[in-house]
């Protein structure tokens, strides 16, 4: 890829699509935001209606990976109903503070439980032909000073806790749908 092509993928065509690169047969997939439903991906008001699902913290309390897989299957259908092939979900961050503004969309403070439930959700999405974009990669959980905060995490905690759910997804979740 040329440098211009690489940068164009980072910038996107708009809020919900990447820039296609016809020369390399790279399409412009449509995305929609999650994780508690397929929202966005076009008109936020007056667009196609989709179901709302329980937030991550409520799903995490079930400890039920099979349920998360089933919800992933249903979220895939909802994303496809919006014309999207990518869902920006699930959230695999850990709870770092009781004051954390994004705790509601994460599953747990336990890295193994979060990784297990997140992997099940991703597998459900992918079985429905929708690619998952796990979020918010490591230490990006705060709403307070969201654009300026620095998450300083010691290396041992980073490796043993915060990266573990993401690593589980990569090892167990498999590649996205083609």
N, C-alpha and C positions, 0 to 999 in steps of 0.2 A: 504494500500500500504506500502511496505517496504520503508525505507529511500532511498535505491538504486534506486527503481522504481520512487520515487518522483523526485529525482535528475536527472534521465535519461529523464524525461519529460521536465525539464528545459533546459537541454543541447541540446536536439534534435538529430536526426540521421544524419542530414546534414542541409544545409541552408533552405531547403524547406519542410522537413518532421520531425514529432516527432518520438520518439522511440515507437514501439508497445509494449504492455504488454499482451501477449497472455493469460497468467494465468487469467487476469481480463477481457479478451475480449475487450481490448482497442486497436483500430486500429492505423495505422500510416497515418493520413490524410496528403494529399499534400496541400501546401499553395502556393499562388502566391501573389505578391505585387500589390497594387493599390496606390492611389485611382483613378487615371485618366486612368485606363485601367488595364487589367490583364497582368502584365509583370513578367518576371522571372519564377520561378517554374521549372527551367531546363535551357536549353541553352539560354543565353541572346542574342546571335548572331546566326542566322541561324535556330532558333527554329520555332515553330508554330507561325504564325503571328496573331495578334489580333488587334482590333480597339483601337485607342486613343480617349479618351473622354475629354471634356473641364475640366480644373482644377477647384478645389473647389471654388476659389474666383470668377470665372466667373459664376459658377452655383449658388452661394450664391446671386449674383446680380439679379437673376431672381425672387427670393422669391417664387419659384414655387415647392411646395412639391410633386405635382403630377409628374412633370418632373423628380424630383430626384428619385421617386419610379420607374418610367419607366427606367431610366438609371440603377438603381439597378438590374432590371430584365435583361437588356442587359448585364451588367457586370457579372451577374451569368452565362449567356450563354458563355461569353468569358472565364471565369474561368474554366468552365466545358470543353471547347474546349482545354484547356491546361492540362486537367486531374486533376484539383484542386477542392477540396471541401471546401476550406477556402480562402477568399480574405482578405488581410490585408488592410482594408478600412471600412468605411470612416474615415477621420480625423475630430475629434470634438474639436480640440483646438481652442482657441480664438486668435485673433490678439492682441499681447501684445506690439508690437513696429512696426513702419513703416520700420524698418531695419531688421525685422524678416525674416530669410532665408526660413521659411516654410509657410509663409502667403498664398502662391499660392495654397496650398492644403487644406487649411481650408476654411470654408464657410463665416465667418463673425466675427466681434467683438462683436456681440450681442448673448448672451447665448441662448435666446429663439429661435431665428431664426436658429442658428446653431443646436440646439437640434431638432427642427422640421424637418429641411432638412436632418439631419443625421439619424433620426428615419425613415423617408420615404425611404431613400436609403437602410437602413438595412432591412426594410420590403420587399423592392423589391428584394434584394439579396436572402433573406430567402425564398421568394415565388418561386425562381428559384432553390431551393435546395442547396444553397451555404451559408455557415456560414460566418458572418462578424466578423472581429476583429477590433473594433473601436480603433483608435489611435490618438495621442500619449499621453498616460494618463497624464493629468493635468501638465501644466508647462513645457512640453517637446516640445517646439516649435522652439528653436533656432538652427541654424546651426553654429553660431559663438561659438567657443570653445565647440562644441557639447558634447564632452566626459568629460568635466571638469566643465561646468557651474553649478551653483546652482540657482535654481528658488525659491527665497524666497518670498512667497505669504502670506500676512496676512490672518488669519483664516476666517474673515468675507468675504473678497473677494474670497477666495477659495470656500467657501460654496455657496455664492450668485451668483458667476459668473462662475468660472472655472469648478466646479463639475456639474453644472446644466445641460449642454448638455449630459453628460454621464449618469446622473440620469434619464433624459427624455428617453434616449434610453432604459435603463433597465426597466423603468416603462411602456413604450408604445411600445417598439420594439419587445417584446416577446422573448422567447428563440430561439436559432438557430435551424436549421433543424436537424432532427435526422437521 
